[in-house]
Amino acid sequence: MPVSKAVALGQWLQRQITSGAWPVNSRIPTESEIATQHGVGRSTVREATHSVTMLGMLEALPGCGTFVRSASPVNSVLAGYLGRHSAEGVRALRTALEAEAAALAALRRTDAQAAAIEQAAASGLGGCRRLSAFHRLVFEAAGEALLSDLYDGLFTVPAQPSAVAGRRPATDSTAEHELIAAAIRAGDADAARTAAARHAGHELAPEKRVAATGGRPLGRRLEPSG
């Protein structure tokens, strides 16, 4: 049985990501551009993009476009499990993961990785650049796939509205990123862990409201904000 246009297009979108044609944190072409390229309607593109977004591979930012979030589908079992826990617990996990990744990066990073992390830290944030290449580079330098998989799972919690956690002025995040980068460059795991934990603590503001389904608290979808 032939697949629908939306399914076929969704498969193409996934191949663009998994092949590296569209790197993590890159902006994908617009709906109109994809529709013209494939000779389909924008509603078909929207349906295909939504299906890949639900896999955790894409993320739509209103007014900015759609960005590549992950090079592979986020584990739905993991995302579902995290969704059954409070936002407070999910934030605590994110803090622990970022801190440990920074410590491992300080011990394992190559010179090229250290330079890339420093460049990302100095570039700061702004406009549509909320998807932080900085943290992605730190996790890559840490070299632990399990940590990266858990981190990716944090950002695809089902049945929750998209919300930005703990937004602060970009200059604040930039200064803290630079401290983490300096500790990683110096190979100081303790300093990197401490700086990353402090940064995450500042970024992740407490929830004002906890959504619940069936009487069980759900973690709100948290997004990389710094």
C-alpha positions as CSV (number, residue, x, y, z in Angstrom):
1,M,0.0,0.0,0.0
2,P,1.6,3.3,-1.1
3,V,2.3,5.8,1.7
4,S,0.7,9.2,1.8
5,K,2.5,12.4,0.6
6,A,2.8,13.6,4.1
7,V,4.4,10.3,5.3
8,A,6.8,10.2,2.4
9,L,7.7,13.8,3.0
10,G,8.2,13.1,6.7
11,Q,10.6,10.3,5.8
12,W,12.5,12.7,3.6
13,L,12.7,15.3,6.4
14,Q,14.2,12.6,8.7
15,R,16.8,11.6,6.1
16,Q,17.8,15.2,5.7
17,I,18.5,15.3,9.5
18,T,20.1,11.9,10.0
19,S,22.4,12.3,7.0
20,G,23.7,15.5,8.4
21,A,22.4,17.6,5.5
22,W,20.6,19.6,8.1
23,P,22.8,19.8,11.2
24,V,21.5,20.1,14.8
25,N,20.6,23.7,15.6
26,S,20.3,24.6,11.9
27,R,17.1,26.2,10.5
28,I,15.3,24.1,7.9
29,P,13.8,25.6,4.7
30,T,10.4,27.3,5.0
31,E,7.1,25.6,4.4
32,S,6.8,27.4,1.1
33,E,10.3,26.3,0.0
34,I,9.7,22.7,0.9
35,A,6.3,22.7,-0.7
36,T,7.7,24.1,-4.0
37,Q,10.6,21.7,-4.0
38,H,8.3,18.6,-3.6
39,G,5.3,19.8,-5.5
40,V,2.9,19.5,-2.5
41,G,0.6,21.8,-0.6
42,R,1.7,23.6,2.5
43,S,-0.8,21.6,4.6
44,T,1.2,18.5,3.6
45,V,4.4,20.1,4.6
46,R,2.9,21.1,7.9
47,E,1.6,17.6,8.6
48,A,5.0,16.1,7.8
49,T,6.9,18.6,9.9
50,H,4.6,18.0,12.8
51,S,5.2,14.3,12.7
52,V,9.0,14.8,12.8
53,T,8.6,17.4,15.5
54,M,6.7,14.8,17.6
55,L,9.8,12.6,17.3
56,G,11.9,15.3,19.0
57,M,13.9,15.9,15.8
58,L,12.5,19.3,14.9
59,E,11.3,22.3,16.9
60,A,9.2,25.2,15.7
61,L,10.0,28.7,17.1
62,P,7.2,31.2,16.4
63,G,8.5,34.1,14.3
64,C,11.8,32.4,13.8
65,G,11.2,29.2,11.8
66,T,11.8,25.5,12.4
67,F,15.1,24.2,13.7
68,V,16.7,20.8,14.0
69,R,16.6,19.7,17.6
70,S,18.1,16.2,17.5
71,A,19.9,14.0,14.9
72,S,17.9,11.0,15.8
73,P,14.4,10.4,17.2
74,V,14.1,11.0,20.9
75,N,13.2,7.8,22.8
76,S,9.4,8.0,23.2
77,V,9.5,5.6,26.2
78,L,12.0,7.9,28.0
79,A,10.1,11.0,27.1
80,G,6.9,9.4,28.3
81,Y,8.5,8.4,31.6
82,L,9.9,11.9,32.2
83,G,6.4,13.3,31.4
84,R,5.1,11.6,34.5
85,H,7.3,13.5,36.8
86,S,7.1,17.0,38.1
87,A,8.8,19.9,36.3
88,E,10.8,20.4,39.5
89,G,12.2,16.9,39.2
90,V,12.9,17.3,35.5
91,R,14.8,20.6,36.2
92,A,16.9,18.8,38.8
93,L,17.8,16.1,36.3
94,R,18.7,18.7,33.7
95,T,21.0,20.5,36.2
96,A,22.7,17.2,37.1
97,L,23.2,16.2,33.5
98,E,24.6,19.6,32.4
99,A,27.0,19.7,35.4
100,E,28.3,16.1,34.8
101,A,28.7,16.7,31.1
102,A,30.8,19.8,31.8
103,A,33.0,17.9,34.2
104,L,33.5,15.1,31.7
105,A,34.2,17.5,28.9
106,A,36.9,19.1,30.9
107,L,38.6,15.7,31.2
108,R,38.0,14.4,27.7
109,R,37.8,17.4,25.3
110,T,40.1,17.7,22.4
111,D,41.7,21.1,21.6
112,A,39.3,21.5,18.7
113,Q,36.3,20.8,20.9
114,A,37.6,23.3,23.5
115,A,37.9,25.9,20.9
116,A,34.4,25.3,19.5
117,I,33.0,25.5,23.0
118,E,34.8,28.8,23.6
119,Q,33.5,30.2,20.3
120,A,29.9,29.2,21.1
121,A,30.2,30.7,24.6
122,A,31.5,34.0,23.2
123,S,28.9,34.2,20.5
124,G,26.1,34.6,23.1
125,L,22.4,34.3,22.4
126,G,19.8,36.4,20.8
127,G,16.9,36.6,18.4
128,C,16.2,33.1,17.0
129,R,19.3,31.5,18.5
130,R,17.6,30.1,21.5
131,L,18.6,26.6,20.6
132,S,22.0,26.6,22.3
133,A,24.9,25.1,20.4
134,F,27.0,25.7,23.5
135,H,25.4,22.9,25.5
136,R,25.3,20.6,22.6
137,L,29.0,21.0,22.1
138,V,29.7,20.4,25.8
139,F,27.8,17.1,25.6
140,E,29.6,16.1,22.5
141,A,33.0,16.7,24.2
142,A,31.8,14.7,27.3
143,G,31.6,11.7,25.0
144,E,28.8,9.8,26.9
145,A,25.9,8.8,24.7
146,L,23.7,8.0,27.7
147,L,24.0,11.5,29.0
148,S,23.1,13.0,25.6
149,D,20.1,10.6,25.2
150,L,18.8,11.6,28.6
151,Y,19.3,15.3,27.9
152,D,17.5,15.0,24.6
153,G,14.6,13.2,26.4
154,L,14.1,16.3,28.6
155,F,12.9,18.4,25.7
156,T,10.2,16.1,24.3
157,V,7.7,15.6,27.1
158,P,4.3,14.7,25.6
159,A,1.0,16.4,26.3
160,Q,2.6,19.6,27.5
161,P,2.6,23.1,26.0
162,S,5.8,24.5,24.8
163,A,7.3,26.9,27.4
164,V,10.6,28.6,27.9
165,A,12.3,27.9,31.2
166,G,14.1,30.7,33.1
167,R,14.8,33.2,30.4
168,R,17.3,35.9,31.4
169,P,19.3,38.6,29.5
170,A,21.6,37.0,27.0
171,T,24.6,38.8,28.6
172,D,24.0,36.8,31.8
173,S,24.1,33.5,30.0
174,T,27.1,34.5,27.9
175,A,29.2,35.3,31.0
176,E,28.3,32.0,32.6
177,H,29.0,30.1,29.4
178,E,32.4,31.6,29.3
179,L,33.2,30.5,32.8
180,I,32.2,27.0,31.9
181,A,34.2,27.1,28.7
182,A,37.3,28.4,30.6
183,A,37.1,25.5,33.1
184,I,36.8,23.0,30.3
185,R,39.8,24.5,28.5
186,A,41.8,24.3,31.7
187,G,40.8,20.7,32.3
188,D,39.4,21.5,35.7
189,A,36.5,19.1,36.1
190,D,35.4,20.4,39.5
191,A,35.3,24.0,38.4
192,A,33.4,23.0,35.2
193,R,30.9,21.0,37.2
194,T,30.3,23.9,39.7
195,A,30.0,26.6,37.0
196,A,27.6,24.4,35.0
197,A,25.4,23.6,38.0
198,R,25.3,27.3,39.0
199,H,24.4,28.3,35.5
200,A,21.6,25.7,35.2
201,G,20.3,26.8,38.6
202,H,20.0,30.4,37.4
203,E,18.4,29.5,34.0
204,L,15.7,27.2,35.3
205,A,13.2,29.3,37.2
206,P,10.7,27.4,39.3
207,E,7.3,26.6,37.9
208,K,4.4,28.9,38.9
209,R,1.9,26.2,37.9
210,V,2.1,22.5,37.7
211,A,-0.2,20.8,35.1
212,A,-1.8,17.5,36.1
213,T,-3.4,14.7,34.2
214,G,-5.2,12.0,36.0
215,G,-4.0,13.3,39.3
216,R,-0.3,12.9,38.5
217,P,2.0,15.9,38.0
218,L,3.6,16.2,34.6
219,G,6.9,17.8,33.8
220,R,6.4,20.8,31.5
221,R,8.3,20.7,28.3
222,L,11.6,22.4,29.1
223,E,13.6,24.0,26.3
224,P,17.3,24.9,26.1
225,S,17.4,28.5,27.0
226,G,21.1,29.1,27.5
